Amino acid sequence: MNNSLDPMPLGIDGFTYADLYQPSRLRELHEIFCARVAADDPSLWAEWDAYRTVPESVTSPIERSDLIVRMAPHLSRFVTALFRIASASGELVERTHRLEPLFRFKIDFVRKRALPLVKGGARVALQADDVAIVEELIRPWTDLDPEQAIATAGCALLDREAVTRASGTDDEKADVAATADALKRWCAVRLHDPAYKSWVVFRFPETLDYFNLVHVQRPRPDLPEAMLGPDSLLRRRDGFKLTDPRWTPREVVSEIHYCVLCHERDKDSCSKGLHDKEGRIATNPLGIALPGCPLDEKISEMHMVRKSGDAIGALAIVVVDNPLVAGTGHRSSETAFTACSNRSDHVPRIGTTQAPNAAKCSTNSACI
């Protein structure tokens, strides 16, 4: 096939892929986008037009973030139409929503009920019939992967618990309580089990010992200065490949759900730094300043949009401040996650994955 004869039309009438390299045609595309937003949401467009004309007119960081988050879906829909990727984009939204039972179960059951059982290194013992109870509980969802089945069954149990609490008999309440206790013990036993290391429902931030950040082993008593890293953390380097692979979509969305979306209160320390009561940049116990992202990336805003399954809108938000996020997100955001008030190290990997997620939507496009 002679690609030079193929005009490669875009999803906007009258435009081809080659037009994306012509400033005048890009300007026309932008005008079409503006007209569509104005028609679809006149109120938002009036606010946005005033903001883009005089950026200083919006002085509140909260208002500015709100404008950007509200505009992102419009841009996402326009790009989706432009590249004819509605099917792939919709599939990503659907896959994201299917993961929601994982995060509800993690917060409402594992964190509130199972995690306290292992506080302080306590050990939990399973009772004789706990495993059988859990296996029976997940039986209706055996078509799902084990983690998703446990989470879905756990959410159904939480719903049943709420109903029986309001109108159930004593026997029904006792049955639900016994099942919940068995599931609670089952989860507590597996919280630190290496076999379940990949399960996002069992991942929670560890307490940081700032004066023992690097865990080592000393294999030679006669040579105490000889140190090795823990065997469990050993990663083989093959050539120049990264030793730490990118997260799966499930891992990324799990950390996004863990984010408390601080931008709505102008407390997004990962972006703006962690401040003390006097408004100065705070330091950690080692005296290291916590200034937040050096590029002022809108991290919390990105998370809010990606949480709904909109990878294109999330990417659009973050590239405003960091157009090279696909290459730098994984490596340049140390100051962002160290300043996170929620003690999460999720920022770099989430940023890195937004471009691939958006690109995957585009692989079904006739233009790519």
C-alpha positions in Angstrom: 0.0 0.0 0.0 1.3 3.5 -0.9 0.8 5.5 2.3 1.7 8.7 0.5 -1.6 8.5 -1.4 -3.6 7.9 1.8 -5.0 11.2 3.2 -5.5 9.6 6.6 -8.7 11.5 7.5 -9.3 12.5 11.1 -12.5 12.2 13.0 -13.3 15.9 12.5 -14.6 16.6 9.0 -12.2 18.2 6.6 -9.0 17.4 8.6 -6.3 14.8 7.9 -3.4 13.6 9.9 -1.0 15.9 8.0 -2.9 18.9 9.3 -1.6 18.2 12.8 1.8 19.5 11.5 0.4 22.7 10.2 0.0 25.6 12.7 -2.8 27.2 10.7 -4.8 24.0 10.7 -4.1 23.4 14.4 -5.5 26.9 15.0 -8.7 25.9 13.1 -9.0 22.7 15.2 -8.6 24.7 18.3 -11.4 27.1 17.2 -13.7 24.1 16.5 -12.9 22.7 20.0 -13.7 26.1 21.6 -17.0 26.3 19.7 -18.0 22.8 20.9 -17.2 23.6 24.5 -19.2 26.8 24.3 -22.2 25.0 22.9 -22.0 22.1 25.3 -21.3 24.0 28.5 -21.8 27.8 28.1 -21.2 28.5 31.8 -17.9 26.7 31.9 -16.8 28.3 28.6 -17.5 31.7 29.9 -15.3 31.1 32.9 -12.6 29.4 30.9 -12.6 32.1 28.2 -12.1 34.8 30.9 -9.3 32.7 32.5 -7.4 32.1 29.2 -7.7 35.7 28.3 -6.5 37.0 31.6 -5.0 34.2 33.6 -4.4 36.5 36.6 -8.2 36.9 36.9 -8.4 33.5 38.7 -6.3 34.0 41.8 -7.6 31.1 43.9 -5.7 27.8 43.3 -8.9 25.9 44.2 -10.9 27.7 41.5 -8.1 27.3 39.0 -7.9 23.5 39.7 -11.7 23.3 39.4 -11.6 24.9 36.0 -8.9 22.6 34.7 -10.7 19.4 36.0 -14.0 20.5 34.5 -12.4 21.3 31.1 -10.4 18.0 30.9 -13.4 15.8 29.9 -14.3 18.2 27.1 -10.7 17.9 25.7 -10.8 14.2 26.2 -14.0 13.8 24.2 -12.6 16.1 21.4 -9.4 14.0 21.1 -11.4 10.8 21.2 -13.5 12.0 18.3 -10.5 13.4 16.5 -8.7 10.0 16.4 -11.8 7.8 16.3 -11.0 6.0 19.5 -14.3 6.0 21.2 -14.4 2.2 21.5 -10.9 2.0 23.1 -11.5 5.0 25.4 -14.9 3.6 26.5 -13.3 0.2 27.2 -10.7 1.9 29.5 -13.5 3.6 31.4 -15.3 0.3 31.8 -12.2 -1.5 32.9 -11.5 1.2 35.5 -15.0 1.0 36.9 -14.8 -2.8 37.2 -11.9 -2.3 39.6 -13.9 -0.3 42.1 -14.9 -3.2 44.3 -11.1 -3.7 45.0 -10.7 -0.3 46.5 -13.9 -0.2 48.4 -13.0 -3.6 50.0 -9.5 -2.4 50.7 -10.6 0.7 52.6 -13.9 -0.4 54.2 -12.9 -3.9 55.2 -9.2 -4.6 55.0 -8.0 -1.3 56.4 -10.7 -0.9 59.1 -11.1 -4.6 60.2 -8.1 -6.7 59.1 -5.2 -4.3 59.4 -5.8 -3.5 63.2 -5.4 -7.3 63.9 -1.7 -7.2 62.9 -0.9 -3.9 64.5 2.5 -3.9 66.2 3.5 -7.1 64.5 0.7 -9.2 66.1 0.1 -12.7 64.6 -3.3 -13.9 63.7 -4.3 -17.5 63.7 -7.0 -18.9 61.4 -9.8 -20.9 62.9 -10.6 -24.3 61.6 -13.4 -23.4 59.3 -12.2 -19.9 58.2 -10.9 -21.0 54.8 -14.0 -23.0 54.0 -16.2 -20.0 54.9 -14.2 -17.8 52.6 -14.2 -20.3 49.8 -18.0 -20.5 50.0 -18.3 -16.8 50.2 -16.5 -16.3 46.8 -18.2 -19.2 45.0 -20.5 -16.9 43.0 -17.5 -15.0 41.6 -15.1 -17.8 40.7 -15.1 -16.5 37.1 -13.0 -13.5 38.4 -9.4 -13.5 39.4 -8.9 -14.5 43.0 -8.2 -10.9 44.3 -11.2 -9.5 42.4 -13.4 -12.4 43.6 -12.4 -11.8 47.3 -13.1 -8.0 46.9 -16.4 -8.5 45.2 -17.6 -11.0 47.7 -16.4 -8.8 50.5 -18.4 -5.8 49.2 -21.5 -8.0 48.8 -21.0 -9.1 52.5 -20.7 -5.4 53.6 -24.0 -4.7 51.8 -25.7 -7.7 53.4 -24.3 -6.7 56.8 -25.9 -3.2 56.3 -29.3 -4.8 55.4 -29.3 -7.3 58.3 -28.2 -4.6 60.8 -31.3 -2.6 59.8 -33.9 -5.4 59.5 -32.4 -8.8 59.9 -33.2 -11.5 62.5 -30.8 -12.3 65.3 -29.8 -15.5 63.4 -29.1 -13.6 60.2 -27.0 -11.0 62.1 -25.0 -13.8 63.8 -24.4 -15.5 60.5 -23.1 -12.4 58.8 -21.0 -11.5 61.8 -19.4 -15.0 61.8 -18.7 -14.8 58.0 -17.2 -11.3 58.4 -14.9 -12.5 61.3 -13.7 -15.4 59.2 -12.9 -13.1 56.2 -11.3 -10.6 58.5 -8.9 -13.3 59.9 -8.3 -14.7 56.4 -7.2 -11.2 55.2 -5.1 -10.5 58.3 -3.1 -13.7 57.8 -2.3 -12.7 54.2 -1.5 -9.1 54.7 2.2 -9.8 54.9 2.3 -13.1 53.1 4.8 -12.9 50.2 2.4 -15.0 48.1 -0.1 -12.1 48.1 2.5 -9.4 47.6 0.9 -8.5 44.2 -2.6 -8.0 45.7 -3.4 -4.3 45.8 -6.0 -4.8 48.6 -3.2 -5.7 51.0 -0.8 -2.8 50.1 -0.6 0.0 52.7 2.1 2.5 53.5 4.7 1.2 55.9 5.8 3.4 58.9 9.0 5.2 57.9 12.0 5.0 60.2 13.9 8.0 58.9 17.1 6.8 60.6 16.9 3.3 59.2 15.7 4.0 55.6 18.0 1.5 53.9 17.5 -2.0 55.3 20.6 -4.1 55.2 21.9 -7.5 56.3 25.4 -8.1 57.7 26.4 -11.6 56.7 29.8 -11.6 58.4 30.0 -11.0 62.2 33.7 -10.6 61.9 33.3 -7.9 59.3 30.3 -5.7 60.5 31.0 -3.1 57.8 30.2 -5.6 55.1 26.6 -5.0 54.1 24.1 -6.4 51.6 20.6 -5.5 50.7 17.7 -7.8 51.7 17.5 -10.8 49.4 13.8 -10.2 48.9 14.6 -6.9 47.2 17.3 -8.1 44.9 16.7 -7.1 41.3 18.8 -8.4 38.5 19.9 -5.8 35.9 19.9 -7.1 32.3 21.8 -4.7 30.1 20.4 -1.2 30.3 16.8 -2.2 31.0 15.1 -0.7 34.1 15.1 -3.0 37.0 11.6 -1.9 38.1 8.8 -2.4 35.6 5.9 -0.1 35.2 2.9 -0.8 37.3 -0.2 -2.6 36.0 -3.4 -0.6 35.5 -4.7 -2.2 38.6 -1.8 -1.0 40.7 -2.0 2.5 39.3 -5.7 2.9 39.9 -5.3 1.5 43.4 -2.8 4.2 44.3 -5.0 6.8 42.7 -7.9 5.7 44.9 -5.6 6.0 47.9 -4.8 9.6 47.0 -7.1 12.0 49.1 -7.3 14.6 46.3 -5.9 17.4 48.3 -6.2 20.1 45.5 -9.8 20.6 46.5 -8.6 22.2 49.7 -5.3 23.7 48.3 -3.4 21.1 50.4 -1.8 19.2 47.5 1.6 19.1 49.1 2.9 16.7 46.4 2.6 19.5 43.9 3.1 22.6 46.1 5.2 21.3 48.9 4.5 20.6 52.6 4.4 23.7 54.7 4.5 24.4 58.4 2.1 26.5 60.4 4.1 29.7 59.4 3.8 28.8 55.7 7.4 27.9 55.3 8.5 24.7 53.5 8.6 22.0 56.0 11.5 19.5 56.5 11.4 15.8 57.4 13.2 14.4 60.5 16.5 14.3 58.5 16.3 18.0 57.8 15.5 17.6 54.1 13.1 20.2 52.6 9.8 19.0 51.2 9.1 21.5 48.4 6.9 19.2 46.2 7.1 18.7 42.5 9.8 20.9 40.9 7.5 21.3 37.8 4.3 22.2 39.8 2.5 19.3 38.1 -1.2 19.2 38.8 -0.9 15.7 40.4 -4.1 15.6 42.5 -6.1 17.0 39.6 -4.7 14.3 37.3 -5.7 11.6 39.8 -9.2 12.9 40.0 -9.7 12.7 36.2 -7.9 9.3 35.8 -10.0 7.9 38.7 -13.0 8.1 36.4 -11.2 6.1 33.7 -10.2 9.2 31.6 -6.6 8.6 30.8 -6.6 11.2 28.0 -7.9 14.0 30.2 -5.5 13.0 33.0 -2.6 13.1 30.5 -3.7 16.5 29.2 -3.7 17.9 32.7 -0.2 16.8 33.6 1.5 17.7 30.3 0.6 21.4 30.8 3.5 21.5 33.3 5.5 18.5 32.1 5.2 17.7 28.4 7.8 15.0 28.8 6.0 13.2 31.6 6.2 9.9 29.8 9.9 9.9 30.1 10.5 11.9 33.3 7.5 11.0 35.5 9.2 7.9 36.8 12.5 9.5 37.7 12.0 13.2 38.4 9.2 13.2 41.0 11.1 12.2 44.2 10.3 15.6 45.7 6.7 15.1 44.9 6.1 11.8 46.7 8.4 12.7 49.6 6.1 15.7 50.2 2.9 13.7 50.0 1.0 14.2 53.3 -0.5 10.8 52.8 2.9 9.1 52.8 2.5 7.5 49.4 5.1 6.8 46.8 2.6 6.6 44.0 3.2 9.8 42.2 6.1 9.0 39.8 4.7 5.7 38.5 1.2 7.0 38.0 2.6 10.0 36.0 4.7 7.7 33.9 1.7 5.5 33.0 -0.7 8.2 31.7 0.9 8.5 28.3 1.0 4.7 27.6 -2.6 4.5 28.8 -3.7 7.2 26.4 -1.5 5.8 23.7 -3.2 2.4 24.0 -6.5 4.1 23.3 -5.0 5.4 20.2 -3.8 2.1 18.8 -7.3 1.5 17.4 -7.2 4.8 15.5 -7.1 4.7 11.7 -4.6 7.5 11.9 -1.9 5.6 13.9 
